[in-house]
Structure formats: structure tokens, C-alpha cells
């Protein structure tokens, strides 16, 4: 979070450094916004007259669509920017693209970018609100917030709960934001994965590092499986998907070793049969689609807190 003029919260760039009170306020507001999505007319006038731009320099389905729908349900005017069909494909720099967006006077720009720190760069240079929708391998704060909202729905207070994050933690911005947020809320985080994807240096973030999935499933209240990011992996980091699935995938046999009420989560998109079996992804412990539903309410709440007239100096903090 960064502040603009007169102490008003301006941006959502990451969860590192946010307080328990700040996180709780966002989650509580998101829980209240869920009722809007249950109405026959799913719209409120909160951001009428505001302009929200979604600028995605990487592919996305859930995040982009939920941000766009969230803005529309708050009555904002929306513009959708895709790098593959823009002048970025012709070599235009990020700052030059942003300067052109700035000339159109947006109120907020939601950014996903392959370079870590890209949203932070924009937040320093422009007056509009910047929301990080995922930057490189750094953070994905709104995904972690919707994950924590989903956990809280089922578990209540997260203090003392154990969350196991399994897979390619090294390259996962989702994992990093969850680690920051969950620890702030008092949860214990254990990570497990191959040494190349889950190096011991991750312990510096305050998590317990394991290298076998079987070492974490039995104790966990939540098992969060991560997508294998083939676009970021070299051949030396993973041999075959079949071997990965055998050693680190969550299937029914492994799930039977977990607590009966354990929550199974995945940020998507799912590589079925690799990090998680179809039977587990679609089974009774899975809350994957609840994560998607909560993502819409969470992103509505965040835009309300950052852009709404009642946001104030501590609204989104």
C-alpha cells in the first residue's frame, strides 16, 4: 500500500508490510460486498463517473475478468488493454504506454506485468491508483486476499492455523503474497516442493521448508497446490510432468492422509493430473470455485476502499 495526497491510501502493490488491522478491514469489506453479487440487479453506484483501466501484459482469465466485472458492478467506466494487441507489441515501453493512458485521465489502472516491480514503477510516476494484478515472481496481492477470505469463511480466525503451500513456490507470486498475509494474520505456513522450486532460502521468509508433500499434508488445515509454471521453468528444474505428479501431485491417496475437513485450494489455471488430480479438484474438500467467487467480491471491495468517496485515509489500509 502506498499513500497519496493528504494521507489517503492510493495503491495496492503488495501485502508485505500491511498490518493485521489493514488486512482485516479489506476482508471484512469484501465479505459485505458478497451480497451485491446475490441480488437480481448486481450493481451499485459507488464508482459512477470513475474510469478503471485493466492493463494486462500477461495472459489472464480469472483475474482480468473478475476485475473488469467488479468495476462494472461498481458502475465504473472500464477500458481493457491487452499487450498483444497494443503498441507494446511494436516496441513501446511501459512508461510510454502509461503516459498515453495518463493522457486519457483514468482514475485507476490495474496492472499485470511479467517484470517484478512494474506496478511500483507506475505508482511512483503517475497520480492514478495502481492495483497490482501480479508482477513477475514478486506478488499477487488480490489473489492472496481472496484466498484468505475463503479460508476465513471455513476456518474463522486464521490465528494458529497451518497452511501448506505445495509446488513451485520459488516462481509463485501467489505463494509470496500468501506467505506475507497469512503470517500477519497469525497462521503458520509450511511450503513443500522440489529443491529447485522450493529452496531452503525460503526459510528467510519465516516459513517451514519441506521437500516432500507427504511431510505437510497430515498437519495442514489448508493445502494450497500451485500451478507448474512451465513458462518460467528451465529443463533443469523439472524432468517430466509425470514424475512431478508422482512425487508432488495431490491425489485421492494423499488426500486420505490429511484431516477429513482439510481445505484444498488452487489459484488456477489447473494442470489436471499434474499438481492435482481431477477427483481432488472437483471433490468435496475443494474450494477452488469459491475462490473465484470470492475474488469478485474482494476486488469490488478493494476498488471501493481505494476509489470510493468514503475510502478516507485508512479505508483500504
C-alpha positions, 0 to 999 in steps of 0.5 A: 500500500502506498499513500497519496495526497493528504494521507489517503491510501492510493495503491495496492502493490503488495501485502508485505508490510500491511498490518493485521488491522489493514488486512482485516478491514479489506476482508471484512469489506469484501465479505459485505460486498458478497451480497451485491453479487446475490441480488437480481440487479448486481450493481451499485453506484459507488464508482459512477463517473470513475474510469478503471483501466485493466492493463494486462501484459500477461495472459489472464482469465480469472483475474482480468475478468473478475476485475473488469466485472467488479468495476462494472458492478461498481458502475465504473467506466472500464477500458481493457488493454491487452499487450498483444494487441497494443503498441507494446507489441511494436516496441513501446515501453511501459512508461510510454504506454502509461503516459498515453493512458495518463493522457486519457485521465483514468482514475485507476489502472490495474496492472499485470506485468511479467517484470517484478516491480512494474506496478511500483514503477507506475505508482511512483510516476503517475497520480492514478491508483495502481492495483497490482494484478501480479508482477513477475515472481514478486506478488499477487496481492488480490489473489492472496486476499481472496484466498484468505477470505475463503479460508476465513469463511471455513476456518474463522480466525486464521490465528494458529492455523497451518497452511501448506503451500505445495509446488513451485513456490520459488516462481509463485507470486501467489505463494509470496503474497500468501506467505506475507498475509497469512503470517500477519494474520497469525497462521503458520505456513509450511511450503513443500516442493522440489529443491529447485522450486522450493529452496531452503532460502525460503526459510528467510521468509519465516516459513517451514521448508519441506521437500516432500508433500507427504511431510505437510499434508497430515498437519495442514488445515489448508493445502494450497497446490500451485500451478507448474509454471512451465513458462518460467521453468528451465529443463533443469528444474523439472524432468517430466510432468509425470514424475512431478505428479508422482512425487508432488501431485495431490491425489485421492491417496494423499488426500486420505492422509490429511484431516477429513475437513482439510481445505484444498485450494488452487489459484488456477489455471489447473494442470489436471493430473499434474499438481492435482488430480481431477477427483481432488479438484472437483471433490468435496474438500475443494474450494477452488470455485469459491475462490473465484467467487470470492475474488469478485467480491474482494476486488469490488471491495478493494476498488471501493476502499481505494476509489470510493468517496468514503475510502478516507485515509485508512479505508483500504489500509 
